[in-house]
Amino acid sequence: MSSGIPRRSVLTAAAVSGAVGTVASSAPASAQARRDPAPPAGALPAEDGYQLWLRYPRVDDPGWLRRYRAALGSLVWQGGGALQRSAVDELVRGLTGLLGTRVTARASAPSGPALVVGTPAGSDLVRTLVPASDLTGLGEEGYVIRQVHRRGRTWTVVAAQADRGVLYGAFHLLRLVQTRRPIEHVDITESPAAPLRLANHWDNMDGSIERGYAGRSIFHWDRLPQLEDRYTDYARVLASLGLNGAVINNVNTTAEYLSAGFLGKLAALAGVLRRYGVALYVTANFAAPIDLGGLGTADPFDRGVRTWWERKAAEIYEKIEDFGGFLVKANSEGRPGPLDYGRTHADGANLLARALKPHGGIVMWRAFVHDSDQEWDRQGYRDFVPLDGKFEDNAVVQIKNGPIDFQVREPAHPLFGSLPHTNSMIELQVTQEYTGHVTHLCYLVPQWKECLDFDTLKAGPGSTVARVVSGRVHPYPLCGFAGVMNFGDDRNWTGSHLAAANTHGYGRLSWNPDLSARDLAAEWTRMTFGNDPHVVTTVSELLLGSWRTYEDYTSPLGTGYLTHPPDGSVTGHLDPSPTTTTQFHRSDGAGIGYDRTAATGDGFTELYAPAVRDAYESPAECPEELLLFLHHVPYTHRLDDGTTVIQHIYDTHFSGARRVRRMREEWDALRGRVDHRRLADVHRRFGDQVAAAGQWRDTLVAYWFGLSRIRDEHRAWLQAAIDPADAVLIGGRRNDVPVRVANATGSGLRAVTSVEVPDGWQAEPVTHFVAAGDARTVEVAVVPPVTPCLAPVRARPASGRVAVLDSSLLAEAQAVVTPPAARCVHALDAGTSSSPLLEDYTRLSPADTWREGADFGWVGTAPAASDGGRPDVLRRDYVRGSAPAVLRLRLPAGPCTAYLLTGDPNTFTRTLIVRVDGVERARGDELTGRRFQWLRVPLDGGPSGRETDLELSAKPRETWHLGACVVLTD
């Protein structure tokens, strides 16, 4: 039965309509004049991107310049508070640059046209020029920009009921000039759609940033309360978008941010933000009463816990009178929370909300909760819907845009509209965790628009997500937007110049979610690169098409979550890894996709309104872009255009990768129209994206052909995969590396398969036959050197002129080379007491304590141990510790060398520091997930042999890992 919803409208087309047609048409006709010839190369001054969209170069069109100078050349300000002072400072800065003439603020009116800014309470002119009734309904943040003709004189007025509105109005006026909008007859009235518009930073105290790809944190806690100019510029940037709050630390936080000694640092930063209308918020660790207060519990029903939070709130507000409140991640991914004590999320949120309420603070409680991959899509809904109406009125539930985790494609979260009696806000991810980091251009505003424009139907037609989170469906006193930021200390803030378009788009949508992606792309381009129509059209179209292009070569039809490793490192969630994420895409030999239906799957579809549920439940009615998110279908399932799912996968991955090459060409064609520095920077980024898109294409096409054995109707190729992908190779002897070669052509092939190895290794190619559409595993002999090392090896099949998927990551393995135990003084495989051992190696577990006459053992407190179960016998397990541990070794006479393997098969690894007899001899790198390192430590057994102590440690509050220890004589 039909749901009554057109198939393609469950996810509205409104978001993508902006990606069609000529983008420059969004500009006024006068700004779309005949295209001027490009200026000569080098004519544009080089820019480093630091100013973002707050660039104020002189207006280069004489006609526009004349009009703006006439209307805005004189600035009248008759006084106001600190926020108005910031507004006037920005107007002076901006207009002086844009008009090419010095603009200063004056208190008296000039004889000619003038710009007037202020509030009725502080300015007689504003009170005269703008009726009070025009401002009273705008609240503290709304404003009017209006040209007024009075007694033969012309005034351009930025007026507001409160100082904050004047600040936002000032930035809006500058935006009009930057984008060449007419000032004559301007009459704009604006106020924000929602009261909460926050920047969420996942920054850590040590300066690292979880999911940060633009350098380290801009917040220097080791220097604060000493202030830096960049803090002011940061506040300006937020205010220019209308953002009014900043959470300055990671959701996975320590309690130390709330310590008494840290509050002075927070207060200093809050003082800068305050001048631009930005309230400071802190992520609170729910276990803070234990970690800071010395209590034995964090139970929200415990009187001592309640008292601790009340006193802590009072202590904070004594230092920061306008402190915004707390963000909390609780009982998710190992974080502490109220469920640890048999309480609910409402109990936990209310504990903090009641402590903050006397001071005007709020608590934002994240709905991102999951205990297992199998329950991930439903757990947030099931945990929070029964609690509707049980949260305090100064608590707000913060809901990610989708039910999984910021994937390139997923439906709107079913919690939107399902909490009519509980304040709700949306969480969007501006930093590109799953959408290519800064390697890939992926403009996310069209994606966000699809989510915001999605009609939940929970309160009837028109119950869009945008209306829910702006309090227009249910009368929430608190609601709004949170954006996980992409800022770092790179000079251009966002790592890639084009990534700043996401920052701008998020802020502007949080102010007005009805803005279109097309208009926002054009606006950002004009403010960032100027008003050359060719530049505006080219850059806007690059932005608007980039999300769909990225989706095409990465995640077809809503497959999602194809990246690995799932850690907080810089490389986490970047590269394709379909073999380690099958729990999400459920691919097998027969089909692909995750069955989330009520009829045969996990029941996720039942969480939506009936009409949406019915559409999602049926493969025939389901929006095709979500087909594989909601259904497991055969590879031969036909889409609306008659194409099979597997052919769609092939076609989109090849066409998407080709499109990236065209994107680079289109960008390069802007030479002479964009300054050479930014032109070159973005060109390099596109070069990286071309290579990465090829990796995605080849890896996923090879993976799904290997499973389905269904040939591409338009292309043919050979492919190879090293399986297993991570192998231990014994140095100095033959190792047979298994390579699975598949033939995706229509005829049998005689192939030669080799393994590329580093210099100094030996490898013997293998000649073999592979039938059409078939696969065969061959073993390639590889002999690495004896010395421990880590190196990539890559399989290369060849058969005449047949194409090969050369960029597939499945053909590459990260090999760890370790010497045979017989060649070692010590050959220790570190890990748990029950983990498997490498051939002829000796176990080193926490139980191996030093005793007289032993060859090795721990002296004093032994470390802990873990076993991740993969990737291989040597790297799957390790010993670890946050405190130093001493490993004593018995050495033979003479010099020798110890090699220590450090790393983690899943998450990032901190620095391993090795001291020998109290002297530091080696220090490892910080390693991302699945990355390892051998540390070389020179030792000496002296003339007759001796015992030596290796102290293993890490930096303060960090954990070291040791996976193996081998000692070779020199």
Buried (B, 14 or more C-beta within 10 A) or exposed (E): EEBEBEBEEBBBEBBBBBBEEEBBEBBEEEBBEEEEEBEEEEEBEEBEBEBBBBBBBEBEBEEBBEBBBBBBBBBBBBBBBBBBBBBBBBBBBBBBBBBBEEBEBEEEBEEEBBBBBBBBEBBEBBBBBBEEEEBEEBBBBBBBBBBBEEEEEBBBBBBBBBBBBBBBBBBBBBBBBBBBBBBEEBEBEBBBBBBBBBBBBBBBBBBBBBBBBBBBBBBBBEEBEEBBEBBBBBBBBBBBBBBBBBBBBBBBBBBBBBEEEBBEBBBBBBBBBBBBBBBBBBBBBBBBBBBBBEBEBBBBEBEEBBBBBBEBBEEBBEBBEBBBBBBBBBBBEEBBBBBBBEBBBBBBBBBBBBBBBEBEBBBBBBBBBBEEEEBBBBBBBEBBBEBBEBBBEBBBBBBBBBBBBBBBBBBBBBBBBBBBEBBBBBBBBBBBBBBBBBBBBBBBBBBBBBBBBBBBBBBEEEBBBBBBBBBBBBEBEBBBBBBBBBBBBBEBBBBBBBBBBBBBBBBBBBBBBBBBBBBBBBBBBBBBBBBBBBBBBBBBBBBBBBBBBBBBBBBBBBBBBBBBBBBBBBBBBBBBBBBBBEEBBBBEEEBBBBBBBBEEBBEBBBBBBEBBBBBBBBBEBBBBBBBBBBBBBBBEBEBEEEBBBBBBBBBBBBEBBBBBBEBBEBBBEBEBBBBBBBBBBBBEBBEBBBEBBBBBBBBBBBBBBBBBBBBBEEEBBBBBBBBBBBBBBBBBEEBEBBBBBBBBBEEBBEBEBBBEBEEEBEBEBBEBEBEEBBBBEBEBBBBBBBBBBBBEBBBBBBBEEBEBBBBBBBBBBBBBBBBBBEBBBBBBBBBBEEBBBBEEBBBBBBEBEBEEEEBBBBBEEBBEBBBBEBBBBBBBBBBBBBEBBBBBBBBBEBEBBBBBBBBBBBBBBBBBBBBBEEEEBBEBBBBBBBBBBBBEBEBBBEEEEBBBBBBBBBEEEBBBBBBBBBBBBE
